Amino acid sequence: MAELTGPIVAECATWLSIVSKLFNTRMGELLAPHGLTPGQFSILHHLTRQRLEGEHSISQIAAAVEVEQPAVTKTISKFQNLGLVEIVAHPSDKRSKLVRPTPEADRLLGAIYQNIGPDLFKVFNSLNGTDIEGFAAQLKTLGQWMDKNRL
C-alpha cells in the first residue's frame, strides 16, 4: 500500500471536488426532463431506496441528505402535489408530520434510472481497464466513513 502523503491527499481532494461538481452538473441536465433537481432527486432516492423502516420526519430527511429543512419542506410539498409522498401525523407528537413515499415514487425513480442509465454506463465505462468493483467498494467505504464522521 502506498504511503499517504500531503501531495496525494491534495490530489485526491482536488479531483474529488472536480468530479463532484461535474457529476452534479451532469445529473442536473439528466434530471431536468423529469422536473427534478439533483437535490430533489437525492431526497426522492433517500425516501424510496435508502429509507429506514417506517416514515421519516422532515428533520430526519434534512439530516440524511444534508439539506436545510426549509428546502426539504418545499421539496416534500412538491412531491405531495405530484403524488410521490403521503404526509401523516406523528403518532406521539401532534406538532410533527411524517413523510411516507408512495408506489408512484418508486415508479418515478425506476423510470428516471431507466432514462439516465445509458449515460451513467458511459460515465463509468470511462474507467475502462480499472477495477470498477474495487472503485465502487472504495467509494462506498469513503461514503460510509464520511457519513459516520460528519462535521
N, C-alpha and C positions, 0 to 999 in steps of 0.2 A: 504494500500500500504506500502511495506517495505521501511524503510529509506535507502537512498543511502549513503553507507559508502565507505571508501577507499578500504577495502578488497573486497567488492562486485564489485567495479569498476575495480580493478586489475584482479579479476577472470573473469569478462566479457571480458575485453580486451585480456587477455591471451587466453581464449577459442575462441574468435572471430578470433584472429590471427592464432591459430592452425587449426580451421575449414576452414578458408580461404585458407591456404596452402594445406591442404588435399583435399579440393574440387577442387582447381585449378589443382592439380596433377591428380586427378581422371578424370576431364574434358579433360585434355591433352591426357590421354590414350583413352578416348571415342571418341575424335575428330580426332585422328591420322588416322584412316581408311578413313576419309573424306578429308584428306590432309590439315587440318586446325589446328592451334594452338589456345589455349584459347583466346589470344589477337586478332587473326584474326576473331574468332567466335564472339567476343564482337563487333567488327566493323560491321560484317555482320548482327548481331542481331540488332544493332543500326539502320543500314540503312533500314532494312526490317520491323522490328517490333516496334521500338521506334522512327521511323522517324517523323520529323516535316513535315509540308506541303512543297512540292517542293523539290528542290535539296539541297545538303549540300556542303559546301566548305571543303577542307582538314583541315583547321584550326578549323572549327566548329566540325568536326568529332573528331579530336585530343582532343579538349577540352572536348567533351562529354564523351569520353571513357578513358580520362586521359592517353593518349599515345602520345609520341613525334611525331611531324609532319613528320620527315623522315620515321619513321616506318609505319605511316598511308599511306604515299605516296607509299611506297613499297607494302603494302597490297592492296591498291586500284589498282595499276598496275597489281598485280596478279589476282585480281578479274576481271579486264577488260579483261585480256587474257583468263579467264575462262567464259567470257560472263555474269558475275554476275552484272556488273555495266556498265553504259554509262558515258562518260566524255563529258560534254557540256560546251560551252563558257558562261562565266558570262555575262548577258545582259548589264550591265553597267560598268564592269571593265574587259577590254580585257586581262589584265595580269592574271586574276583569272579564274580558272576552277571550275565547279560544278560537283558533283557526283550524279548520279541517279541510284537506283537499278533497275534491270530488273526482269521480271517474273521468270527467271531462279534462281535468288537469293531467291525468296520466295519458289520456289520448293525445292531448296537445303536445306534451313533452315527447311522446313517441313520434308524432308527425314531424316535430322540429328536428329530432335526431335523424330521422329518415331523410329529411331535406338537406341538412348540413353534413351528413355523414360522408358523402363523396369528397367534399372539400377537406374535412378532417383527415380522411385517408391520405389525401395529397400532402397535407401538412406533415403528418407523421411518417409518411413514406420518404420524406426528405432526409430522414435519418438512416437511409439505406446503408447497409453494412454495419449498423450499430445494433447492439443487443437491446432491442426495443422493450423486451420484457424486463430486462435489468434496469433500463431507463425508467420504465413505469414504476417499478418497485422502488427505485431511488426517489422519484417524485412523491410517491405515497409516503415513504419514510420521512422525507423532509416536511411534507404537509402535516403529517401526524405530529411530528415534533413541534412544528410552529403552532399548531392548534393547542397543544398542551402547554406551550410556553408563550402565550400571548402577552404582549406588553400593554 
